[in-house]
Amino acid sequence: MAEKQTAGRDNLGDFAPKFAELNDDVLFGEVWSREGQLSAHDRSMITIAALMSGGNFQQLKAHLALGKAHGITKDEVVEIITQLAFYCGWPKAWTAFGLAKEVYTEK
């Protein structure tokens, strides 16, 4: 069983409790748990691509780490970013590579 997500409640529970509930219970509790439809590995790949394409780099680093935990290899993340560089922009790829390098060289 996957670890229960609490980032919403931990960070916004007092300030925006409904958003925190939707984040933790619906997005991560219901959608991410549908591994019969799409594996956590594949969901992470899609999420990384979406975050990079939107330039959402603050969230990208956390999802790179989550992707690593879901089995995305360094070689796979390098290919994802390289592919997206041509569709999303070279500067976004440079930023994403910096974050990926941090995540994939951490012990």
N, C-alpha and C positions, 0 to 999 in steps of 0.2 A: 504494500500500500504506500502511495506517495505521501511525503511529508505535507502536512496541512500548511497552506500559505497564510501568513499573518502580516505580510508587509503593509497591506492596506490599513489594517487596524493599528499596527505598530506606528505608522507614520501619519495617518490621517483620521484615526478612529474618533478622537475627540472633536476634531475640526469639521470633518465631512464623513459622518458615520455611514450614510447610505452608500456613498462612493466606495468607502473601505469595504463594506459588505459585498457590493457587486464585484469588486476586484478579487477579494479573497474567496468568496463562496461561489460566484457565478463564473467569472473568467477562469480562475485557477482551479476552483473546486469542481465545476461541471464541464467546462469546455476542454481544458487541458487534460482532464481525466478520461476523455473519450478515446482511449488508445486502441480500441477495436476499430475505430474509423480512421485514425491517423496516429502514428506513433509519436511519443514525446520528442524523439530525435527529429522527425520530419516537421513537427510543429515548431521546434526550435529553429530549424533551417528557414522556415517560412517567416517566422517572427524576426529573425536576424535580417533577412532580406527586406522586410517591410520597414523596420526601424532604420536601416541604413538608407533606404531610398527616400525616406521622409526626413533624413537628417536628425533623427532623434537619438543623438549620441549618448546622452545621459542614461537613457534606458538601454541602449545597445550594449554597453559594457556589462550590465547585469544579465542580459539575455545571452551574451557570449559565454559568460560563466555558467549559466543554466544549460546552455547548449553543450558545453564541455562536459557537464555532469550527465547530460543525456546521451553522451557518446559521440558527439561531433568531434572529429579529429582535427588536428592543426591543418593537415592537408586539405580536408574538406572545407574548413573555414577560409583558407587561402583561396580555394577555387570559387567559393561563393562570392567573396569580395572582388576577385578578379573579374568574374562574369558581370557582376553588377557595376563595375567601374565604367563599362561601356554604355550602360543604360541609365545609370543614376548620376554619373559624374566622377571625374578623376579626383577632385578635392575630397569628396565624400569617401572615396576608397582610401585615400591617404589617412584620413581621420580614423576610419574603421580599422585599417591595418595597425595603426598605433594602439588602439584599444585591444585588438585581438592579440597583438604581440605581448601586451601586459598580461592578459588573461592566460595565454598559453605558455608563458615562460614563468608564471608563478608556480611555486612548489606546492 
